[in-house]
Amino acid sequence: MLRITVVESSASAVTLRMEGRIAGPWVEELRTTCNVHTGPDPVQLYLELEDVSFVDPAGIVYLKELRDKGIGLHHVSPFLRELLQE
């Protein structure tokens, strides 16, 4: 299960907190949520990842894509940080 909560929202930035697992169908749920918040208006998106307990390979690929697009990944655990650098 993945819980996605809007922590902060303004006209220029949105911060989402991820809790749980970024795996299986939840990767697509994260993709859908990110697409909603990065629609036609230029909004900086940040993801807080400290409460993520597991990320499968598809989730790692998607988080790397987000990072490469300029999405801020905050509060990343050392383990997840290592996976994102591979």
PyMOL Python script that loads the backbone (N, CA, C, O; Angstrom):
from pymol import cmd

cmd.read_pdbstr("""\
ATOM      1  N   MET A   1       0.836  -1.181   0.000  1.00  0.00           N
ATOM      2  CA  MET A   1       0.000   0.000   0.000  1.00  0.00           C
ATOM      3  C   MET A   1       0.877   1.239   0.000  1.00  0.00           C
ATOM      4  O   MET A   1       1.953   1.251   0.597  1.00  0.00           O
ATOM      5  N   LEU A   2       0.414   2.267  -0.666  1.00  0.00           N
ATOM      6  CA  LEU A   2       1.109   3.551  -0.704  1.00  0.00           C
ATOM      7  C   LEU A   2       0.113   4.646  -0.365  1.00  0.00           C
ATOM      8  O   LEU A   2      -0.942   4.762  -0.988  1.00  0.00           O
ATOM      9  N   ARG A   3       0.462   5.437   0.621  1.00  0.00           N
ATOM     10  CA  ARG A   3      -0.350   6.605   0.969  1.00  0.00           C
ATOM     11  C   ARG A   3       0.392   7.835   0.482  1.00  0.00           C
ATOM     12  O   ARG A   3       1.581   8.006   0.749  1.00  0.00           O
ATOM     13  N   ILE A   4      -0.320   8.685  -0.232  1.00  0.00           N
ATOM     14  CA  ILE A   4       0.245   9.929  -0.755  1.00  0.00           C
ATOM     15  C   ILE A   4      -0.561  11.079  -0.163  1.00  0.00           C
ATOM     16  O   ILE A   4      -1.776  11.163  -0.342  1.00  0.00           O
ATOM     17  N   THR A   5       0.141  11.966   0.550  1.00  0.00           N
ATOM     18  CA  THR A   5      -0.513  13.069   1.232  1.00  0.00           C
ATOM     19  C   THR A   5       0.112  14.386   0.787  1.00  0.00           C
ATOM     20  O   THR A   5       1.334  14.512   0.722  1.00  0.00           O
ATOM     21  N   VAL A   6      -0.734  15.363   0.484  1.00  0.00           N
ATOM     22  CA  VAL A   6      -0.234  16.707   0.185  1.00  0.00           C
ATOM     23  C   VAL A   6       0.146  17.356   1.508  1.00  0.00           C
ATOM     24  O   VAL A   6      -0.701  17.550   2.380  1.00  0.00           O
ATOM     25  N   VAL A   7       1.430  17.693   1.653  1.00  0.00           N
ATOM     26  CA  VAL A   7       1.939  18.303   2.872  1.00  0.00           C
ATOM     27  C   VAL A   7       1.874  19.822   2.768  1.00  0.00           C
ATOM     28  O   VAL A   7       1.441  20.504   3.697  1.00  0.00           O
ATOM     29  N   GLU A   8       2.312  20.340   1.622  1.00  0.00           N
ATOM     30  CA  GLU A   8       2.279  21.780   1.361  1.00  0.00           C
ATOM     31  C   GLU A   8       1.860  21.998  -0.079  1.00  0.00           C
ATOM     32  O   GLU A   8       2.183  21.207  -0.965  1.00  0.00           O
ATOM     33  N   SER A   9       1.142  23.075  -0.297  1.00  0.00           N
ATOM     34  CA  SER A   9       0.708  23.397  -1.651  1.00  0.00           C
ATOM     35  C   SER A   9       0.597  24.899  -1.796  1.00  0.00           C
ATOM     36  O   SER A   9      -0.029  25.582  -0.987  1.00  0.00           O
ATOM     37  N   SER A  10       1.224  25.394  -2.853  1.00  0.00           N
ATOM     38  CA  SER A  10       1.110  26.815  -3.176  1.00  0.00           C
ATOM     39  C   SER A  10       1.021  26.925  -4.686  1.00  0.00           C
ATOM     40  O   SER A  10       1.012  25.916  -5.391  1.00  0.00           O
ATOM     41  N   ALA A  11       0.954  28.148  -5.176  1.00  0.00           N
ATOM     42  CA  ALA A  11       0.867  28.353  -6.620  1.00  0.00           C
ATOM     43  C   ALA A  11       2.140  27.922  -7.336  1.00  0.00           C
ATOM     44  O   ALA A  11       2.116  27.642  -8.535  1.00  0.00           O
ATOM     45  N   SER A  12       3.260  27.866  -6.601  1.00  0.00           N
ATOM     46  CA  SER A  12       4.530  27.559  -7.254  1.00  0.00           C
ATOM     47  C   SER A  12       5.149  26.218  -6.858  1.00  0.00           C
ATOM     48  O   SER A  12       6.073  25.751  -7.524  1.00  0.00           O
ATOM     49  N   ALA A  13       4.649  25.582  -5.771  1.00  0.00           N
ATOM     50  CA  ALA A  13       5.263  24.331  -5.320  1.00  0.00           C
ATOM     51  C   ALA A  13       4.256  23.446  -4.597  1.00  0.00           C
ATOM     52  O   ALA A  13       3.324  23.923  -3.949  1.00  0.00           O
ATOM     53  N   VAL A  14       4.475  22.141  -4.730  1.00  0.00           N
ATOM     54  CA  VAL A  14       3.656  21.149  -4.031  1.00  0.00           C
ATOM     55  C   VAL A  14       4.611  20.127  -3.419  1.00  0.00           C
ATOM     56  O   VAL A  14       5.537  19.656  -4.079  1.00  0.00           O
ATOM     57  N   THR A  15       4.376  19.789  -2.154  1.00  0.00           N
ATOM     58  CA  THR A  15       5.150  18.748  -1.479  1.00  0.00           C
ATOM     59  C   THR A  15       4.216  17.605  -1.129  1.00  0.00           C
ATOM     60  O   THR A  15       3.181  17.798  -0.492  1.00  0.00           O
ATOM     61  N   LEU A  16       4.604  16.401  -1.561  1.00  0.00           N
ATOM     62  CA  LEU A  16       3.825  15.195  -1.294  1.00  0.00           C
ATOM     63  C   LEU A  16       4.620  14.271  -0.385  1.00  0.00           C
ATOM     64  O   LEU A  16       5.816  14.070  -0.598  1.00  0.00           O
ATOM     65  N   ARG A  17       3.966  13.707   0.629  1.00  0.00           N
ATOM     66  CA  ARG A  17       4.607  12.730   1.507  1.00  0.00           C
ATOM     67  C   ARG A  17       4.190  11.334   1.063  1.00  0.00           C
ATOM     68  O   ARG A  17       3.002  11.054   0.901  1.00  0.00           O
ATOM     69  N   MET A  18       5.174  10.461   0.868  1.00  0.00           N
ATOM     70  CA  MET A  18       4.938   9.067   0.502  1.00  0.00           C
ATOM     71  C   MET A  18       5.081   8.216   1.759  1.00  0.00           C
ATOM     72  O   MET A  18       6.037   8.370   2.517  1.00  0.00           O
ATOM     73  N   GLU A  19       4.122   7.317   1.972  1.00  0.00           N
ATOM     74  CA  GLU A  19       4.193   6.399   3.106  1.00  0.00           C
ATOM     75  C   GLU A  19       3.840   4.997   2.613  1.00  0.00           C
ATOM     76  O   GLU A  19       2.791   4.792   2.002  1.00  0.00           O
ATOM     77  N   GLY A  20       4.716   4.042   2.881  1.00  0.00           N
ATOM     78  CA  GLY A  20       4.430   2.664   2.498  1.00  0.00           C
ATOM     79  C   GLY A  20       5.364   2.169   1.413  1.00  0.00           C
ATOM     80  O   GLY A  20       6.570   2.416   1.453  1.00  0.00           O
ATOM     81  N   ARG A  21       4.797   1.467   0.445  1.00  0.00           N
ATOM     82  CA  ARG A  21       5.573   0.790  -0.588  1.00  0.00           C
ATOM     83  C   ARG A  21       5.350   1.418  -1.967  1.00  0.00           C
ATOM     84  O   ARG A  21       4.216   1.667  -2.375  1.00  0.00           O
ATOM     85  N   ILE A  22       6.442   1.666  -2.664  1.00  0.00           N
ATOM     86  CA  ILE A  22       6.357   2.106  -4.056  1.00  0.00           C
ATOM     87  C   ILE A  22       6.694   0.867  -4.880  1.00  0.00           C
ATOM     88  O   ILE A  22       7.840   0.647  -5.274  1.00  0.00           O
ATOM     89  N   ALA A  23       5.667   0.073  -5.124  1.00  0.00           N
ATOM     90  CA  ALA A  23       5.851  -1.225  -5.777  1.00  0.00           C
ATOM     91  C   ALA A  23       4.564  -1.616  -6.484  1.00  0.00           C
ATOM     92  O   ALA A  23       3.472  -1.192  -6.107  1.00  0.00           O
ATOM     93  N   GLY A  24       4.717  -2.436  -7.519  1.00  0.00           N
ATOM     94  CA  GLY A  24       3.549  -2.947  -8.227  1.00  0.00           C
ATOM     95  C   GLY A  24       2.631  -1.838  -8.703  1.00  0.00           C
ATOM     96  O   GLY A  24       3.084  -0.876  -9.323  1.00  0.00           O
ATOM     97  N   PRO A  25       1.328  -1.968  -8.412  1.00  0.00           N
ATOM     98  CA  PRO A  25       0.359  -0.979  -8.901  1.00  0.00           C
ATOM     99  C   PRO A  25       0.547   0.411  -8.281  1.00  0.00           C
ATOM    100  O   PRO A  25       0.026   1.396  -8.803  1.00  0.00           O
ATOM    101  N   TRP A  26       1.276   0.491  -7.188  1.00  0.00           N
ATOM    102  CA  TRP A  26       1.455   1.787  -6.517  1.00  0.00           C
ATOM    103  C   TRP A  26       2.427   2.675  -7.283  1.00  0.00           C
ATOM    104  O   TRP A  26       2.422   3.893  -7.102  1.00  0.00           O
ATOM    105  N   VAL A  27       3.262   2.084  -8.136  1.00  0.00           N
ATOM    106  CA  VAL A  27       4.135   2.898  -8.991  1.00  0.00           C
ATOM    107  C   VAL A  27       3.269   3.712  -9.952  1.00  0.00           C
ATOM    108  O   VAL A  27       3.505   4.902 -10.160  1.00  0.00           O
ATOM    109  N   GLU A  28       2.270   3.059 -10.530  1.00  0.00           N
ATOM    110  CA  GLU A  28       1.374   3.766 -11.452  1.00  0.00           C
ATOM    111  C   GLU A  28       0.537   4.812 -10.710  1.00  0.00           C
ATOM    112  O   GLU A  28       0.250   5.878 -11.253  1.00  0.00           O
ATOM    113  N   GLU A  29       0.149   4.507  -9.475  1.00  0.00           N
ATOM    114  CA  GLU A  29      -0.587   5.483  -8.659  1.00  0.00           C
ATOM    115  C   GLU A  29       0.276   6.722  -8.409  1.00  0.00           C
ATOM    116  O   GLU A  29      -0.213   7.849  -8.489  1.00  0.00           O
ATOM    117  N   LEU A  30       1.553   6.511  -8.107  1.00  0.00           N
ATOM    118  CA  LEU A  30       2.472   7.629  -7.915  1.00  0.00           C
ATOM    119  C   LEU A  30       2.619   8.421  -9.211  1.00  0.00           C
ATOM    120  O   LEU A  30       2.632   9.652  -9.190  1.00  0.00           O
ATOM    121  N   ARG A  31       2.729   7.727 -10.329  1.00  0.00           N
ATOM    122  CA  ARG A  31       2.855   8.387 -11.637  1.00  0.00           C
ATOM    123  C   ARG A  31       1.629   9.269 -11.906  1.00  0.00           C
ATOM    124  O   ARG A  31       1.769  10.416 -12.330  1.00  0.00           O
ATOM    125  N   THR A  32       0.448   8.739 -11.663  1.00  0.00           N
ATOM    126  CA  THR A  32      -0.791   9.485 -11.872  1.00  0.00           C
ATOM    127  C   THR A  32      -0.835  10.728 -10.991  1.00  0.00           C
ATOM    128  O   THR A  32      -1.184  11.814 -11.455  1.00  0.00           O
ATOM    129  N   THR A  33      -0.479  10.564  -9.722  1.00  0.00           N
ATOM    130  CA  THR A  33      -0.493  11.690  -8.788  1.00  0.00           C
ATOM    131  C   THR A  33       0.504  12.758  -9.203  1.00  0.00           C
ATOM    132  O   THR A  33       0.189  13.948  -9.173  1.00  0.00           O
ATOM    133  N   CYS A  34       1.697  12.348  -9.588  1.00  0.00           N
ATOM    134  CA  CYS A  34       2.709  13.322 -10.017  1.00  0.00           C
ATOM    135  C   CYS A  34       2.257  14.052 -11.273  1.00  0.00           C
ATOM    136  O   CYS A  34       2.476  15.257 -11.399  1.00  0.00           O
ATOM    137  N   ASN A  35       1.632  13.345 -12.199  1.00  0.00           N
ATOM    138  CA  ASN A  35       1.135  13.978 -13.424  1.00  0.00           C
ATOM    139  C   ASN A  35       0.065  15.021 -13.114  1.00  0.00           C
ATOM    140  O   ASN A  35       0.018  16.066 -13.763  1.00  0.00           O
ATOM    141  N   VAL A  36      -0.782  14.756 -12.144  1.00  0.00           N
ATOM    142  CA  VAL A  36      -1.822  15.712 -11.748  1.00  0.00           C
ATOM    143  C   VAL A  36      -1.186  16.997 -11.224  1.00  0.00           C
ATOM    144  O   VAL A  36      -1.649  18.098 -11.522  1.00  0.00           O
ATOM    145  N   HIS A  37      -0.125  16.843 -10.441  1.00  0.00           N
ATOM    146  CA  HIS A  37       0.497  18.009  -9.806  1.00  0.00           C
ATOM    147  C   HIS A  37       1.526  18.712 -10.686  1.00  0.00           C
ATOM    148  O   HIS A  37       2.014  19.783 -10.326  1.00  0.00           O
ATOM    149  N   THR A  38       1.860  18.131 -11.821  1.00  0.00           N
ATOM    150  CA  THR A  38       2.801  18.788 -12.728  1.00  0.00           C
ATOM    151  C   THR A  38       2.156  19.009 -14.085  1.00  0.00           C
ATOM    152  O   THR A  38       2.807  18.900 -15.123  1.00  0.00           O
ATOM    153  N   GLY A  39       0.888  19.316 -14.062  1.00  0.00           N
ATOM    154  CA  GLY A  39       0.128  19.537 -15.287  1.00  0.00           C
ATOM    155  C   GLY A  39       0.672  20.689 -16.103  1.00  0.00           C
ATOM    156  O   GLY A  39       1.880  20.924 -16.112  1.00  0.00           O
ATOM    157  N   PRO A  40      -0.195  21.409 -16.785  1.00  0.00           N
ATOM    158  CA  PRO A  40       0.247  22.467 -17.700  1.00  0.00           C
ATOM    159  C   PRO A  40       0.905  23.659 -16.999  1.00  0.00           C
ATOM    160  O   PRO A  40       1.687  24.379 -17.618  1.00  0.00           O
ATOM    161  N   ASP A  41       0.598  23.874 -15.722  1.00  0.00           N
ATOM    162  CA  ASP A  41       1.199  24.995 -14.999  1.00  0.00           C
ATOM    163  C   ASP A  41       2.554  24.584 -14.437  1.00  0.00           C
ATOM    164  O   ASP A  41       2.700  23.474 -13.925  1.00  0.00           O
ATOM    165  N   PRO A  42       3.548  25.467 -14.528  1.00  0.00           N
ATOM    166  CA  PRO A  42       4.874  25.145 -14.003  1.00  0.00           C
ATOM    167  C   PRO A  42       4.893  25.175 -12.471  1.00  0.00           C
ATOM    168  O   PRO A  42       4.984  26.243 -11.866  1.00  0.00           O
ATOM    169  N   VAL A  43       4.806  24.002 -11.856  1.00  0.00           N
ATOM    170  CA  VAL A  43       4.818  23.879 -10.406  1.00  0.00           C
ATOM    171  C   VAL A  43       5.986  22.977 -10.026  1.00  0.00           C
ATOM    172  O   VAL A  43       6.178  21.912 -10.613  1.00  0.00           O
ATOM    173  N   GLN A  44       6.760  23.414  -9.040  1.00  0.00           N
ATOM    174  CA  GLN A  44       7.858  22.577  -8.546  1.00  0.00           C
ATOM    175  C   GLN A  44       7.267  21.516  -7.623  1.00  0.00           C
ATOM    176  O   GLN A  44       6.538  21.837  -6.684  1.00  0.00           O
ATOM    177  N   LEU A  45       7.582  20.265  -7.893  1.00  0.00           N
ATOM    178  CA  LEU A  45       7.074  19.153  -7.099  1.00  0.00           C
ATOM    179  C   LEU A  45       8.195  18.581  -6.254  1.00  0.00           C
ATOM    180  O   LEU A  45       9.313  18.387  -6.731  1.00  0.00           O
ATOM    181  N   TYR A  46       7.882  18.311  -4.984  1.00  0.00           N
ATOM    182  CA  TYR A  46       8.817  17.690  -4.044  1.00  0.00           C
ATOM    183  C   TYR A  46       8.154  16.448  -3.464  1.00  0.00           C
ATOM    184  O   TYR A  46       6.959  16.457  -3.165  1.00  0.00           O
ATOM    185  N   LEU A  47       8.931  15.382  -3.306  1.00  0.00           N
ATOM    186  CA  LEU A  47       8.444  14.163  -2.684  1.00  0.00           C
ATOM    187  C   LEU A  47       9.242  13.913  -1.409  1.00  0.00           C
ATOM    188  O   LEU A  47      10.473  13.896  -1.431  1.00  0.00           O
ATOM    189  N   GLU A  48       8.533  13.719  -0.298  1.00  0.00           N
ATOM    190  CA  GLU A  48       9.169  13.330   0.959  1.00  0.00           C
ATOM    191  C   GLU A  48       9.103  11.810   1.037  1.00  0.00           C
ATOM    192  O   GLU A  48       8.021  11.227   0.984  1.00  0.00           O
ATOM    193  N   LEU A  49      10.258  11.174   1.163  1.00  0.00           N
ATOM    194  CA  LEU A  49      10.333   9.717   1.056  1.00  0.00           C
ATOM    195  C   LEU A  49      10.747   9.015   2.348  1.00  0.00           C
ATOM    196  O   LEU A  49      11.014   7.814   2.328  1.00  0.00           O
ATOM    197  N   GLU A  50      10.805   9.736   3.470  1.00  0.00           N
ATOM    198  CA  GLU A  50      11.310   9.128   4.697  1.00  0.00           C
ATOM    199  C   GLU A  50      10.448   7.980   5.215  1.00  0.00           C
ATOM    200  O   GLU A  50      10.959   7.121   5.934  1.00  0.00           O
ATOM    201  N   ASP A  51       9.169   7.936   4.878  1.00  0.00           N
ATOM    202  CA  ASP A  51       8.286   6.888   5.369  1.00  0.00           C
ATOM    203  C   ASP A  51       8.027   5.791   4.340  1.00  0.00           C
ATOM    204  O   ASP A  51       7.067   5.030   4.468  1.00  0.00           O
ATOM    205  N   VAL A  52       8.880   5.709   3.323  1.00  0.00           N
ATOM    206  CA  VAL A  52       8.776   4.648   2.324  1.00  0.00           C
ATOM    207  C   VAL A  52       9.527   3.430   2.864  1.00  0.00           C
ATOM    208  O   VAL A  52      10.705   3.520   3.208  1.00  0.00           O
ATOM    209  N   SER A  53       8.834   2.292   2.934  1.00  0.00           N
ATOM    210  CA  SER A  53       9.425   1.090   3.514  1.00  0.00           C
ATOM    211  C   SER A  53      10.017   0.147   2.474  1.00  0.00           C
ATOM    212  O   SER A  53      10.851  -0.693   2.813  1.00  0.00           O
ATOM    213  N   PHE A  54       9.599   0.271   1.204  1.00  0.00           N
ATOM    214  CA  PHE A  54      10.078  -0.635   0.167  1.00  0.00           C
ATOM    215  C   PHE A  54       9.856   0.005  -1.192  1.00  0.00           C
ATOM    216  O   PHE A  54       8.854   0.682  -1.417  1.00  0.00           O
ATOM    217  N   VAL A  55      10.811  -0.219  -2.105  1.00  0.00           N
ATOM    218  CA  VAL A  55      10.667   0.246  -3.488  1.00  0.00           C
ATOM    219  C   VAL A  55      11.126  -0.895  -4.395  1.00  0.00           C
ATOM    220  O   VAL A  55      12.243  -1.392  -4.252  1.00  0.00           O
ATOM    221  N   ASP A  56      10.267  -1.309  -5.327  1.00  0.00           N
ATOM    222  CA  ASP A  56      10.644  -2.372  -6.257  1.00  0.00           C
ATOM    223  C   ASP A  56      11.431  -1.764  -7.424  1.00  0.00           C
ATOM    224  O   ASP A  56      11.533  -0.541  -7.518  1.00  0.00           O
ATOM    225  N   PRO A  57      11.988  -2.594  -8.312  1.00  0.00           N
ATOM    226  CA  PRO A  57      12.789  -2.061  -9.427  1.00  0.00           C
ATOM    227  C   PRO A  57      12.039  -1.042 -10.295  1.00  0.00           C
ATOM    228  O   PRO A  57      12.630  -0.048 -10.716  1.00  0.00           O
ATOM    229  N   ALA A  58      10.762  -1.268 -10.567  1.00  0.00           N
ATOM    230  CA  ALA A  58       9.991  -0.306 -11.365  1.00  0.00           C
ATOM    231  C   ALA A  58       9.867   1.024 -10.622  1.00  0.00           C
ATOM    232  O   ALA A  58       9.905   2.088 -11.240  1.00  0.00           O
ATOM    233  N   GLY A  59       9.718   0.964  -9.306  1.00  0.00           N
ATOM    234  CA  GLY A  59       9.647   2.179  -8.499  1.00  0.00           C
ATOM    235  C   GLY A  59      10.948   2.953  -8.524  1.00  0.00           C
ATOM    236  O   GLY A  59      10.943   4.183  -8.589  1.00  0.00           O
ATOM    237  N   ILE A  60      12.074   2.232  -8.473  1.00  0.00           N
ATOM    238  CA  ILE A  60      13.383   2.882  -8.544  1.00  0.00           C
ATOM    239  C   ILE A  60      13.543   3.591  -9.889  1.00  0.00           C
ATOM    240  O   ILE A  60      13.997   4.734  -9.946  1.00  0.00           O
ATOM    241  N   VAL A  61      13.168   2.907 -10.964  1.00  0.00           N
ATOM    242  CA  VAL A  61      13.266   3.511 -12.304  1.00  0.00           C
ATOM    243  C   VAL A  61      12.433   4.785 -12.360  1.00  0.00           C
ATOM    244  O   VAL A  61      12.887   5.803 -12.881  1.00  0.00           O
ATOM    245  N   TYR A  62      11.215   4.731 -11.823  1.00  0.00           N
ATOM    246  CA  TYR A  62      10.353   5.911 -11.890  1.00  0.00           C
ATOM    247  C   TYR A  62      10.895   7.050 -11.013  1.00  0.00           C
ATOM    248  O   TYR A  62      10.851   8.210 -11.422  1.00  0.00           O
ATOM    249  N   LEU A  63      11.402   6.736  -9.824  1.00  0.00           N
ATOM    250  CA  LEU A  63      11.974   7.785  -8.976  1.00  0.00           C
ATOM    251  C   LEU A  63      13.179   8.433  -9.657  1.00  0.00           C
ATOM    252  O   LEU A  63      13.383   9.640  -9.535  1.00  0.00           O
ATOM    253  N   LYS A  64      13.975   7.643 -10.368  1.00  0.00           N
ATOM    254  CA  LYS A  64      15.104   8.206 -11.120  1.00  0.00           C
ATOM    255  C   LYS A  64      14.601   9.130 -12.220  1.00  0.00           C
ATOM    256  O   LYS A  64      15.174  10.196 -12.447  1.00  0.00           O
ATOM    257  N   GLU A  65      13.527   8.728 -12.908  1.00  0.00           N
ATOM    258  CA  GLU A  65      12.945   9.583 -13.948  1.00  0.00           C
ATOM    259  C   GLU A  65      12.482  10.904 -13.350  1.00  0.00           C
ATOM    260  O   GLU A  65      12.725  11.968 -13.919  1.00  0.00           O
ATOM    261  N   LEU A  66      11.816  10.834 -12.206  1.00  0.00           N
ATOM    262  CA  LEU A  66      11.332  12.049 -11.551  1.00  0.00           C
ATOM    263  C   LEU A  66      12.500  12.959 -11.183  1.00  0.00           C
ATOM    264  O   LEU A  66      12.466  14.164 -11.434  1.00  0.00           O
ATOM    265  N   ARG A  67      13.520  12.373 -10.593  1.00  0.00           N
ATOM    266  CA  ARG A  67      14.699  13.153 -10.198  1.00  0.00           C
ATOM    267  C   ARG A  67      15.325  13.827 -11.417  1.00  0.00           C
ATOM    268  O   ARG A  67      15.723  14.990 -11.353  1.00  0.00           O
ATOM    269  N   ASP A  68      15.410  13.091 -12.533  1.00  0.00           N
ATOM    270  CA  ASP A  68      15.992  13.644 -13.754  1.00  0.00           C
ATOM    271  C   ASP A  68      15.145  14.767 -14.350  1.00  0.00           C
ATOM    272  O   ASP A  68      15.664  15.626 -15.063  1.00  0.00           O
ATOM    273  N   LYS A  69      13.845  14.761 -14.058  1.00  0.00           N
ATOM    274  CA  LYS A  69      12.945  15.825 -14.530  1.00  0.00           C
ATOM    275  C   LYS A  69      12.962  17.040 -13.604  1.00  0.00           C
ATOM    276  O   LYS A  69      12.292  18.035 -13.882  1.00  0.00           O
ATOM    277  N   GLY A  70      13.716  16.972 -12.513  1.00  0.00           N
ATOM    278  CA  GLY A  70      13.808  18.100 -11.594  1.00  0.00           C
ATOM    279  C   GLY A  70      12.887  18.018 -10.399  1.00  0.00           C
ATOM    280  O   GLY A  70      12.775  18.979  -9.638  1.00  0.00           O
ATOM    281  N   ILE A  71      12.221  16.883 -10.218  1.00  0.00           N
ATOM    282  CA  ILE A  71      11.376  16.695  -9.034  1.00  0.00           C
ATOM    283  C   ILE A  71      12.303  16.520  -7.835  1.00  0.00           C
ATOM    284  O   ILE A  71      13.251  15.737  -7.894  1.00  0.00           O
ATOM    285  N   GLY A  72      12.039  17.234  -6.764  1.00  0.00           N
ATOM    286  CA  GLY A  72      12.874  17.135  -5.572  1.00  0.00           C
ATOM    287  C   GLY A  72      12.529  15.906  -4.749  1.00  0.00           C
ATOM    288  O   GLY A  72      11.369  15.697  -4.395  1.00  0.00           O
ATOM    289  N   LEU A  73      13.532  15.096  -4.443  1.00  0.00           N
ATOM    290  CA  LEU A  73      13.357  13.926  -3.577  1.00  0.00           C
ATOM    291  C   LEU A  73      13.981  14.259  -2.233  1.00  0.00           C
ATOM    292  O   LEU A  73      15.200  14.400  -2.128  1.00  0.00           O
ATOM    293  N   HIS A  74      13.150  14.386  -1.200  1.00  0.00           N
ATOM    294  CA  HIS A  74      13.608  14.817   0.117  1.00  0.00           C
ATOM    295  C   HIS A  74      13.488  13.696   1.135  1.00  0.00           C
ATOM    296  O   HIS A  74      12.672  12.786   0.988  1.00  0.00           O
ATOM    297  N   HIS A  75      14.319  13.778   2.176  1.00  0.00           N
ATOM    298  CA  HIS A  75      14.295  12.829   3.287  1.00  0.00           C
ATOM    299  C   HIS A  75      14.446  11.388   2.783  1.00  0.00           C
ATOM    300  O   HIS A  75      13.703  10.494   3.188  1.00  0.00           O
ATOM    301  N   VAL A  76      15.403  11.188   1.911  1.00  0.00           N
ATOM    302  CA  VAL A  76      15.660   9.871   1.327  1.00  0.00           C
ATOM    303  C   VAL A  76      16.548   9.079   2.283  1.00  0.00           C
ATOM    304  O   VAL A  76      17.583   9.575   2.729  1.00  0.00           O
ATOM    305  N   SER A  77      16.145   7.852   2.595  1.00  0.00           N
ATOM    306  CA  SER A  77      16.945   7.005   3.483  1.00  0.00           C
ATOM    307  C   SER A  77      18.268   6.662   2.808  1.00  0.00           C
ATOM    308  O   SER A  77      18.356   6.680   1.580  1.00  0.00           O
ATOM    309  N   PRO A  78      19.296   6.352   3.592  1.00  0.00           N
ATOM    310  CA  PRO A  78      20.580   5.963   2.981  1.00  0.00           C
ATOM    311  C   PRO A  78      20.436   4.763   2.045  1.00  0.00           C
ATOM    312  O   PRO A  78      21.075   4.722   0.993  1.00  0.00           O
ATOM    313  N   PHE A  79      19.612   3.795   2.411  1.00  0.00           N
ATOM    314  CA  PHE A  79      19.414   2.612   1.572  1.00  0.00           C
ATOM    315  C   PHE A  79      18.790   3.003   0.229  1.00  0.00           C
ATOM    316  O   PHE A  79      19.255   2.570  -0.825  1.00  0.00           O
ATOM    317  N   LEU A  80      17.752   3.809   0.272  1.00  0.00           N
ATOM    318  CA  LEU A  80      17.092   4.240  -0.960  1.00  0.00           C
ATOM    319  C   LEU A  80      18.016   5.126  -1.783  1.00  0.00           C
ATOM    320  O   LEU A  80      18.032   5.037  -3.011  1.00  0.00           O
ATOM    321  N   ARG A  81      18.774   5.964  -1.127  1.00  0.00           N
ATOM    322  CA  ARG A  81      19.739   6.823  -1.825  1.00  0.00           C
ATOM    323  C   ARG A  81      20.732   5.968  -2.612  1.00  0.00           C
ATOM    324  O   ARG A  81      21.080   6.299  -3.746  1.00  0.00           O
ATOM    325  N   GLU A  82      21.184   4.870  -2.008  1.00  0.00           N
ATOM    326  CA  GLU A  82      22.111   3.965  -2.688  1.00  0.00           C
ATOM    327  C   GLU A  82      21.450   3.331  -3.924  1.00  0.00           C
ATOM    328  O   GLU A  82      22.077   3.226  -4.978  1.00  0.00           O
ATOM    329  N   LEU A  83      20.196   2.915  -3.793  1.00  0.00           N
ATOM    330  CA  LEU A  83      19.486   2.329  -4.931  1.00  0.00           C
ATOM    331  C   LEU A  83      19.309   3.327  -6.070  1.00  0.00           C
ATOM    332  O   LEU A  83      19.358   2.953  -7.242  1.00  0.00           O
ATOM    333  N   LEU A  84      19.106   4.582  -5.728  1.00  0.00           N
ATOM    334  CA  LEU A  84      18.911   5.611  -6.734  1.00  0.00           C
ATOM    335  C   LEU A  84      20.208   5.981  -7.450  1.00  0.00           C
ATOM    336  O   LEU A  84      20.171   6.575  -8.528  1.00  0.00           O
ATOM    337  N   GLN A  85      21.341   5.638  -6.868  1.00  0.00           N
ATOM    338  CA  GLN A  85      22.625   5.967  -7.488  1.00  0.00           C
ATOM    339  C   GLN A  85      23.100   4.851  -8.420  1.00  0.00           C
ATOM    340  O   GLN A  85      23.996   5.082  -9.232  1.00  0.00           O
ATOM    341  N   GLU A  86      22.538   3.676  -8.329  1.00  0.00           N
ATOM    342  CA  GLU A  86      22.988   2.549  -9.157  1.00  0.00           C
ATOM    343  C   GLU A  86      22.666   2.782 -10.614  1.00  0.00           C
ATOM    344  O   GLU A  86      22.972   1.938 -11.457  1.00  0.00           O
TER     345      GLU A  86
END
""", "prot")
cmd.dss("prot")
cmd.show_as("cartoon", "prot")
cmd.util.cbc("prot")
cmd.orient("prot")
